[in-house]
Amino acid sequence: MSIKENFNRALQLHSQVLHAETQAISAKDLSTIQDILIKKDESLEFLISAKNLVEESTEPFPELESLVKNVLEHQAKNTENFRKLHVQGSDKKSVIDAPNTLTNRITKAYRR
């Protein structure tokens, strides 16, 4: 597999994870969001490894720039939507202030 194909594959995988995250946020399914965060960390590691190979390569990949931009925009949108969900939950007093609640752990993950 070429460097370009590997990077494109990593971008596609991370994009799929972000799509699943979008659906879980829309469904307000905190358990699924937590599972997806683990998968997201894994896909991000793969993406970073692929990116490092691209940076070491002398071959230009300008067509992948738009894909990277899309992934970054999708991540920003998910973060914004999760924050809105968290605020809605706080307004309803459904969020427990204990430091190890699922909601608080997930919120910390989105503050990274």
C-alpha positions as CSV (number, residue, x, y, z in Angstrom):
1,M,0.0,0.0,0.0
2,S,1.4,3.4,-0.9
3,I,1.9,6.2,1.6
4,K,-1.0,8.1,-0.1
5,E,-3.3,5.1,0.1
6,N,-2.4,4.5,3.7
7,F,-3.1,8.1,4.7
8,N,-6.4,8.1,2.7
9,R,-7.4,4.9,4.5
10,A,-6.6,6.4,7.9
11,L,-8.6,9.5,7.0
12,Q,-11.6,7.4,5.9
13,L,-11.5,5.3,9.0
14,H,-11.4,8.3,11.3
15,S,-14.2,10.0,9.3
16,Q,-16.3,6.8,9.8
17,V,-15.7,7.0,13.6
18,L,-16.6,10.6,13.6
19,H,-19.9,9.8,11.8
20,A,-20.7,7.2,14.4
21,E,-19.9,9.7,17.1
22,T,-22.3,12.2,15.4
23,Q,-25.1,9.7,15.5
24,A,-24.4,8.8,19.2
25,I,-24.4,12.5,20.2
26,S,-27.7,13.0,18.3
27,A,-29.2,10.0,20.1
28,K,-27.8,11.3,23.4
29,D,-26.4,7.9,24.0
30,L,-23.6,8.5,26.5
31,S,-22.6,4.8,26.7
32,T,-22.1,4.6,23.0
33,I,-20.2,7.9,23.0
34,Q,-17.8,6.5,25.5
35,D,-17.2,3.4,23.4
36,I,-16.7,5.5,20.3
37,L,-14.1,7.7,22.1
38,I,-12.0,4.6,22.6
39,K,-12.3,3.8,18.9
40,K,-11.6,7.4,18.0
41,D,-8.4,7.4,20.0
42,E,-7.3,4.2,18.1
43,S,-8.2,5.7,14.7
44,L,-6.4,8.9,15.6
45,E,-3.3,7.0,16.4
46,F,-3.5,5.3,13.0
47,L,-4.1,8.7,11.3
48,I,-1.1,10.3,13.1
49,S,1.2,7.4,12.0
50,A,0.0,7.8,8.5
51,K,0.5,11.6,8.6
52,N,4.0,11.1,9.8
53,L,4.8,8.9,6.8
54,V,3.3,11.6,4.5
55,E,5.5,14.3,6.1
56,E,8.6,12.1,5.6
57,S,7.8,11.6,2.0
58,T,9.0,13.8,-0.8
59,E,5.8,13.2,-2.7
60,P,3.2,16.0,-2.6
61,F,-0.4,15.1,-1.7
62,P,-2.4,18.3,-2.2
63,E,-5.6,16.5,-3.0
64,L,-5.7,15.1,0.5
65,E,-5.9,18.6,2.0
66,S,-9.6,18.9,1.5
67,L,-10.1,15.5,3.2
68,V,-8.1,16.6,6.2
69,K,-10.1,19.8,6.3
70,N,-13.4,17.9,6.3
71,V,-12.2,15.6,9.1
72,L,-11.2,18.6,11.2
73,E,-14.5,20.4,10.6
74,H,-16.4,17.2,11.5
75,Q,-14.5,16.9,14.7
76,A,-15.2,20.5,15.6
77,K,-18.9,20.1,14.9
78,N,-19.1,17.0,17.1
79,T,-17.4,18.8,19.9
80,E,-19.8,21.7,19.6
81,N,-22.8,19.4,19.5
82,F,-21.6,17.4,22.6
83,R,-21.1,20.6,24.5
84,K,-24.7,21.6,23.7
85,L,-25.9,18.2,24.8
86,H,-23.9,18.6,28.0
87,V,-25.4,22.0,28.7
88,Q,-29.0,20.7,28.1
89,G,-28.3,17.8,30.5
90,S,-27.0,20.3,33.1
91,D,-30.1,22.4,32.8
92,K,-32.3,19.4,33.5
93,K,-30.3,18.6,36.6
94,S,-29.6,15.1,35.2
95,V,-25.8,15.5,35.5
96,I,-24.4,14.2,38.8
97,D,-21.5,16.2,40.1
98,A,-19.5,13.1,41.1
99,P,-16.1,13.1,39.4
100,N,-16.3,9.6,37.9
101,T,-19.8,9.7,36.4
102,L,-20.0,8.7,32.7
103,T,-21.1,12.2,31.8
104,N,-18.1,13.9,33.5
105,R,-15.6,11.5,32.0
106,I,-16.9,12.0,28.5
107,T,-17.0,15.8,29.0
108,K,-13.3,15.7,30.0
109,A,-12.5,13.8,26.8
110,Y,-14.1,16.6,24.7
111,R,-12.1,19.3,26.6
112,R,-8.7,17.9,25.4
